[in-house]
Amino acid sequence: MELLNEDRQRELLAQPESGMGYQSVEVTLRNGESRHGTVFNTEYLIYSGESLDRLDAIGEPSRRSQMLERNEVGFGEEIVEITVLPSHVPSDSRVRESAGGDSDSSSSGASEAFPEALNKKEQFKRFSPFPNDRRVTPTRALLPGTYTTTAEDAKQVHSGRDAVRRYALPNPVPAINVLTIDPPAPGTMLQRGIAQPAYGQPGGGVEVIFMNGSPDKTVTGPKQIRP
């Protein structure tokens, strides 16, 4: 596991998400080795083969100290390059599964959808385990390539664990922080799809990519829901 510095975070913020709150990446190290992994909130890199439970542990001060003492956490010093993988190229850690649960096997994810322009007023929601969502700018805008869901679909989510299941998220931490996005219409460019089963989660929820982000003062929150 790596804690990424500000320079690496800026690199990742300039690239699209792979899903709500995470990026599937390929990392090139100084020794020439290439590794795959998942980055959460542009801050935490967990390599393929590492337990995702480390994301939960790093958030607890006592366990974080233990991980640092045991050298279980690095600071990305050996990373030369970090690149977000195209959504249609799964990393070792992003395991797609056969459709099940609520998902519609005839549908596809938002990254495979045709772009569309928002033509009427509509509200969107975004779920995250992190209160400091890095995809939201200081001016309360969304960065390009950010995942959300519709406010209508979000009505099916009653807890942070519901969000993890419905949007097939890899994080073991419940996504309890809810942002509200009110983009302008017409003009906002979107891709809409259905979250496909992955990471042992059924998916089935609506996922929406803000292709060009959203303007200033369009994001409010977060509000918190139960875990």
C-alpha positions as CSV (number, residue, x, y, z in Angstrom):
1,M,0.0,0.0,0.0
2,E,1.2,3.5,-0.8
3,L,0.2,6.9,0.5
4,L,0.5,9.1,-2.5
5,N,2.0,12.6,-2.4
6,E,0.4,15.8,-3.7
7,D,2.2,15.5,-7.1
8,R,0.8,12.0,-7.7
9,Q,-2.6,13.1,-6.6
10,R,-2.6,16.0,-9.1
11,E,-1.7,13.5,-11.8
12,L,-4.7,11.3,-10.9
13,L,-7.1,14.2,-10.5
14,A,-6.3,15.1,-14.2
15,Q,-7.4,11.6,-15.2
16,P,-10.9,10.1,-15.2
17,E,-12.3,7.7,-12.6
18,S,-12.9,4.0,-13.1
19,G,-15.9,4.1,-10.9
20,M,-17.4,6.1,-8.1
21,G,-14.4,7.2,-5.9
22,Y,-11.7,5.0,-7.3
23,Q,-9.3,4.5,-10.2
24,S,-7.9,1.3,-11.6
25,V,-4.2,2.0,-12.4
26,E,-1.0,0.7,-13.8
27,V,2.1,1.8,-11.9
28,T,5.7,1.9,-13.3
29,L,8.4,1.6,-10.7
30,R,12.0,2.7,-10.8
31,N,13.3,-0.8,-11.3
32,G,11.1,-1.1,-14.5
33,E,8.5,-3.3,-12.9
34,S,4.9,-2.7,-13.8
35,R,2.1,-3.3,-11.3
36,H,-1.6,-2.9,-11.2
37,G,-3.7,-1.6,-8.3
38,T,-6.6,0.5,-7.2
39,V,-6.3,4.1,-6.0
40,F,-9.0,5.5,-3.6
41,N,-9.7,9.2,-3.5
42,T,-6.4,9.8,-5.3
43,E,-4.7,9.3,-1.9
44,Y,-4.4,5.6,-1.2
45,L,-2.9,3.0,-3.6
46,I,-3.5,-0.6,-2.9
47,Y,-1.7,-3.0,-5.2
48,S,-3.3,-6.1,-6.7
49,G,-2.9,-9.0,-4.3
50,E,-3.0,-6.7,-1.2
51,S,-6.0,-6.8,1.1
52,L,-8.5,-4.1,0.5
53,D,-9.1,-4.1,4.2
54,R,-5.9,-2.0,4.5
55,L,-8.1,0.9,3.4
56,D,-10.2,0.5,6.5
57,A,-7.1,0.1,8.7
58,I,-5.3,3.2,7.5
59,G,-8.1,5.4,8.6
60,E,-7.7,4.4,12.3
61,P,-4.7,6.3,13.9
62,S,-3.5,3.3,16.1
63,R,-3.6,0.8,13.2
64,R,-2.1,3.4,10.9
65,S,0.9,3.8,13.2
66,Q,1.3,0.0,13.4
67,M,1.3,-0.3,9.6
68,L,3.9,2.4,9.3
69,E,6.1,0.8,12.0
70,R,5.9,-2.5,10.1
71,N,6.7,-0.9,6.8
72,E,3.4,-2.1,5.4
73,V,2.8,1.3,3.9
74,G,5.1,3.2,1.5
75,F,5.0,6.8,0.3
76,G,5.3,6.2,-3.4
77,E,9.1,7.0,-3.7
78,E,9.7,4.2,-6.2
79,I,6.8,5.2,-8.5
80,V,7.9,6.7,-11.8
81,E,4.5,6.9,-13.5
82,I,0.9,6.1,-12.6
83,T,-1.7,5.8,-15.3
84,V,-5.5,5.1,-15.1
85,L,-6.4,2.1,-17.2
86,P,-9.2,2.5,-19.8
87,S,-12.4,1.2,-18.3
88,H,-12.7,-1.6,-20.8
89,V,-9.2,-2.9,-19.8
90,P,-9.7,-4.5,-16.4
91,S,-6.8,-4.5,-14.0
92,D,-6.0,-7.6,-12.0
93,S,-7.8,-6.1,-9.0
94,R,-11.0,-5.1,-11.0
95,V,-12.6,-8.5,-11.5
96,R,-15.8,-8.4,-13.5
97,E,-18.3,-11.1,-12.7
98,S,-21.3,-12.7,-14.3
99,A,-24.4,-10.6,-13.9
100,G,-26.4,-11.2,-10.8
101,G,-28.5,-9.5,-8.2
102,D,-30.2,-6.4,-9.5
103,S,-28.0,-5.8,-12.4
104,D,-29.2,-6.0,-16.0
105,S,-26.9,-8.2,-18.0
106,S,-28.1,-6.6,-21.2
107,S,-26.9,-3.2,-20.1
108,S,-23.4,-1.8,-19.9
109,G,-21.4,0.5,-17.7
110,A,-21.4,4.2,-18.2
111,S,-17.9,4.2,-19.7
112,E,-19.2,2.3,-22.7
113,A,-22.3,4.6,-23.2
114,F,-22.7,7.2,-25.9
115,P,-22.3,10.8,-24.8
116,E,-25.5,12.7,-24.2
117,A,-26.3,16.3,-23.4
118,L,-28.4,17.0,-20.4
119,N,-31.6,18.6,-21.8
120,K,-33.6,19.2,-18.7
121,K,-33.0,19.9,-15.0
122,E,-31.9,16.8,-13.1
123,Q,-30.2,16.2,-9.8
124,F,-27.4,13.7,-9.2
125,K,-25.8,12.1,-6.1
126,R,-22.3,10.8,-5.4
127,F,-21.4,8.4,-2.6
128,S,-18.0,8.2,-1.0
129,P,-16.3,6.8,2.2
130,F,-14.3,10.0,2.3
131,P,-15.6,13.4,3.6
132,N,-12.8,15.2,1.7
133,D,-13.8,13.9,-1.8
134,R,-10.9,15.0,-4.0
135,R,-13.0,15.0,-7.2
136,V,-14.8,18.1,-5.8
137,T,-12.8,21.4,-6.4
138,P,-12.5,24.2,-3.8
139,T,-15.1,26.1,-5.9
140,R,-17.6,23.2,-5.5
141,A,-17.3,21.9,-9.0
142,L,-16.8,18.3,-10.3
143,L,-13.7,17.4,-12.1
144,P,-14.0,15.9,-15.6
145,G,-14.5,12.1,-15.7
146,T,-16.2,11.9,-12.3
147,Y,-18.8,9.2,-11.5
148,T,-22.2,9.9,-9.9
149,T,-25.7,8.4,-9.9
150,T,-29.1,10.0,-10.4
151,A,-31.0,11.3,-7.5
152,E,-33.8,8.9,-8.4
153,D,-31.5,5.9,-8.3
154,A,-30.0,7.1,-5.0
155,K,-33.4,6.6,-3.4
156,Q,-32.6,2.9,-3.3
157,V,-29.6,3.5,-1.1
158,H,-30.3,3.7,2.6
159,S,-26.8,3.1,4.0
160,G,-23.1,3.3,3.0
161,R,-23.0,-0.5,2.5
162,D,-26.0,-0.2,0.2
163,A,-24.0,2.2,-2.0
164,V,-21.0,-0.2,-2.1
165,R,-23.3,-3.0,-3.2
166,R,-25.4,-1.1,-5.7
167,Y,-22.5,0.6,-7.5
168,A,-20.1,-2.3,-7.2
169,L,-17.4,-0.4,-5.4
170,P,-14.2,-2.0,-4.3
171,N,-13.8,-0.2,-1.0
172,P,-14.5,-2.1,2.2
173,V,-15.4,1.1,4.0
174,P,-19.1,2.1,3.7
175,A,-19.7,5.1,1.4
176,I,-21.6,7.2,3.9
177,N,-20.8,10.7,2.5
178,V,-23.4,11.9,0.0
179,L,-22.8,14.8,-2.3
180,T,-25.6,16.5,-4.3
181,I,-24.9,17.8,-7.8
182,D,-27.2,20.3,-9.6
183,P,-25.7,20.8,-13.1
184,P,-27.0,23.3,-15.6
185,A,-29.2,22.1,-18.4
186,P,-28.8,22.2,-21.3
187,G,-25.1,21.7,-22.0
188,T,-23.8,19.3,-19.4
189,M,-22.3,16.2,-21.1
190,L,-23.0,12.8,-19.6
191,Q,-22.5,9.1,-20.1
192,R,-25.1,6.9,-18.4
193,G,-25.0,3.2,-17.8
194,I,-25.6,0.4,-15.2
195,A,-23.0,-0.6,-12.7
196,Q,-21.9,-4.1,-13.6
197,P,-21.1,-6.8,-11.0
198,A,-17.5,-6.5,-9.7
199,Y,-15.5,-7.0,-6.5
200,G,-18.1,-9.4,-5.2
201,Q,-20.8,-6.8,-5.4
202,P,-24.0,-7.2,-7.5
203,G,-24.1,-3.7,-9.0
204,G,-27.3,-2.8,-10.8
205,G,-27.4,0.9,-9.9
206,V,-27.4,3.7,-12.4
207,E,-23.9,5.3,-12.9
208,V,-23.4,8.6,-14.6
209,I,-20.1,10.1,-15.7
210,F,-19.7,13.9,-15.9
211,M,-17.5,13.9,-19.0
212,N,-16.5,17.5,-18.7
213,G,-17.2,17.9,-15.0
214,S,-19.6,20.5,-13.7
215,P,-19.4,24.3,-13.2
216,D,-18.6,26.1,-9.9
217,K,-21.2,26.1,-7.2
218,T,-23.0,23.0,-8.5
219,V,-21.9,20.6,-5.7
220,T,-23.3,20.6,-2.1
221,G,-22.6,18.4,0.9
222,P,-21.6,16.0,2.0
223,K,-24.4,14.8,4.2
224,Q,-23.9,11.5,6.0
225,I,-26.0,8.4,6.0
226,R,-25.7,5.4,8.3
227,P,-23.0,2.8,7.6
